[in-house]
Amino acid sequence: MANTRKTVEEFKDVIWEEASRRWGEEFTVKDVVYHLIESGIIHPKTLRNHMLFIDFDIFLIQNKGHIGHTFMDLSIKHHISEKQCRNIIYKQRYKKLKQHNIIEEY
Protein backbone atom coordinates (compact mmCIF):
# COMPACT_ATOMS: atom_id res chain seq x y z
CA MET A 1 0.00 0.00 0.00
CA ALA A 2 1.35 3.39 -0.97
CA ASN A 3 1.53 6.50 1.20
CA THR A 4 0.22 9.93 0.30
CA ARG A 5 2.66 12.71 -0.46
CA LYS A 6 1.48 14.47 2.75
CA THR A 7 2.40 11.43 4.86
CA VAL A 8 5.81 11.23 3.18
CA GLU A 9 6.46 14.94 3.90
CA GLU A 10 5.46 14.49 7.57
CA PHE A 11 7.76 11.46 7.83
CA LYS A 12 10.67 13.45 6.37
CA ASP A 13 10.09 16.20 8.97
CA VAL A 14 10.00 13.69 11.83
CA ILE A 15 13.21 11.99 10.68
CA TRP A 16 14.91 15.39 10.27
CA GLU A 17 13.99 16.29 13.86
CA GLU A 18 15.18 12.93 15.23
CA ALA A 19 18.48 13.18 13.34
CA SER A 20 19.03 16.79 14.43
CA ARG A 21 18.48 15.85 18.08
CA ARG A 22 20.85 12.91 17.81
CA TRP A 23 23.73 14.41 15.78
CA GLY A 24 23.05 18.15 15.68
CA GLU A 25 22.94 19.85 12.29
CA GLU A 26 26.05 18.01 11.05
CA PHE A 27 24.63 14.58 10.16
CA THR A 28 25.12 12.65 6.95
CA VAL A 29 22.88 10.46 4.82
CA LYS A 30 24.75 7.43 6.20
CA ASP A 31 23.78 8.52 9.73
CA VAL A 32 20.12 8.78 8.76
CA VAL A 33 20.08 5.42 6.97
CA TYR A 34 21.74 3.76 9.97
CA HIS A 35 19.12 5.38 12.23
CA LEU A 36 16.29 4.05 10.04
CA ILE A 37 17.75 0.53 10.10
CA GLU A 38 18.51 0.67 13.83
CA SER A 39 14.98 1.83 14.70
CA GLY A 40 13.35 -0.86 12.54
CA ILE A 41 11.85 1.50 9.97
CA ILE A 42 13.87 -0.25 7.26
CA HIS A 43 13.24 -3.95 7.83
CA PRO A 44 16.10 -6.46 7.37
CA LYS A 45 14.35 -8.16 4.43
CA THR A 46 13.73 -4.83 2.74
CA LEU A 47 17.39 -3.92 3.07
CA ARG A 48 18.50 -7.33 1.77
CA ASN A 49 16.10 -7.16 -1.17
CA HIS A 50 17.32 -3.70 -2.13
CA MET A 51 20.91 -4.94 -2.09
CA LEU A 52 19.82 -7.95 -4.19
CA PHE A 53 18.40 -5.60 -6.84
CA ILE A 54 21.64 -3.64 -6.96
CA ASP A 55 23.83 -6.75 -7.00
CA PHE A 56 21.64 -8.35 -9.68
CA ASP A 57 22.40 -5.52 -12.11
CA ILE A 58 26.13 -5.61 -11.28
CA PHE A 59 26.43 -9.40 -11.56
CA LEU A 60 24.38 -9.50 -14.76
CA ILE A 61 26.93 -7.19 -16.43
CA GLN A 62 29.89 -9.10 -14.95
CA ASN A 63 28.41 -12.40 -16.15
CA LYS A 64 27.82 -10.97 -19.64
CA GLY A 65 24.07 -11.53 -19.44
CA HIS A 66 24.22 -15.15 -18.27
CA ILE A 67 21.23 -15.23 -15.94
CA GLY A 68 22.02 -18.63 -14.39
CA HIS A 69 25.45 -17.52 -13.20
CA THR A 70 23.97 -14.26 -11.96
CA PHE A 71 21.50 -16.04 -9.68
CA MET A 72 24.23 -18.38 -8.44
CA ASP A 73 26.41 -15.39 -7.52
CA LEU A 74 23.49 -13.70 -5.76
CA SER A 75 22.65 -16.81 -3.76
CA ILE A 76 26.27 -17.21 -2.64
CA LYS A 77 26.67 -13.57 -1.64
CA HIS A 78 23.35 -13.28 0.24
CA HIS A 79 23.22 -16.82 1.68
CA ILE A 80 19.82 -17.66 0.22
CA SER A 81 18.74 -20.17 -2.42
CA GLU A 82 18.76 -19.44 -6.13
CA LYS A 83 14.98 -19.88 -6.16
CA GLN A 84 14.59 -17.24 -3.43
CA CYS A 85 16.78 -14.89 -5.46
CA ARG A 86 14.66 -15.42 -8.56
CA ASN A 87 11.42 -14.87 -6.65
CA ILE A 88 12.69 -11.68 -5.04
CA ILE A 89 13.99 -10.25 -8.32
CA TYR A 90 10.98 -11.18 -10.44
CA LYS A 91 8.19 -10.63 -7.89
CA GLN A 92 9.47 -7.79 -5.69
CA ARG A 93 11.40 -5.46 -7.98
CA TYR A 94 8.30 -3.45 -8.91
CA LYS A 95 8.25 -2.17 -5.32
CA LYS A 96 11.17 0.12 -6.16
CA LEU A 97 8.96 2.19 -8.45
CA LYS A 98 7.84 5.59 -7.18
CA GLN A 99 4.24 5.05 -8.24
CA HIS A 100 4.08 1.96 -6.02
CA ASN A 101 5.21 3.90 -2.93
CA ILE A 102 3.72 7.39 -3.19
CA ILE A 103 0.14 8.23 -4.19
CA GLU A 104 -0.27 11.56 -5.92
CA GLU A 105 -3.12 13.45 -4.32
CA TYR A 106 -5.69 15.06 -6.58
C-alpha positions, 0 to 999 in steps of 0.5 A, a space after each residue: 500500500 502506498 503513502 500519500 505525499 502528505 504522509 511522506 512529507 510528515 515522515 521526512 520532517 519527523 526523521 529530520 527532527 530525530 536526526 538533528 536531536 541525535 547528531 546536531 545539524 552536522 549529520 550525513 545520509 549514512 547517519 540517517 540510513 543507519 538510524 532508520 535501520 537501527 529503529 526498525 523502519 527499514 526492515 532487514 528483508 527490505 534492506 536485503 532485497 534492495 541490495 539484491 536488486 543492486 547486486 543483480 544488475 552488477 552481476 548481470 553485467 559481470 556475467 555478460 548476461 548469463 542469468 544462471 550464473 547471476 543467480 548463483 552469484 546472488 545466492 552465494 553472496 546473500 546466503 539464500 537459495 537461487 529460487 529465493 533470489 529469482 522470486 525476489 527479483 521477479 516478484 518484488 522489484 516493482 516495489 522500487 517504483 515511485 508510483 508503487 510507494 507514493 500516491 499523488 493526491 488530486 
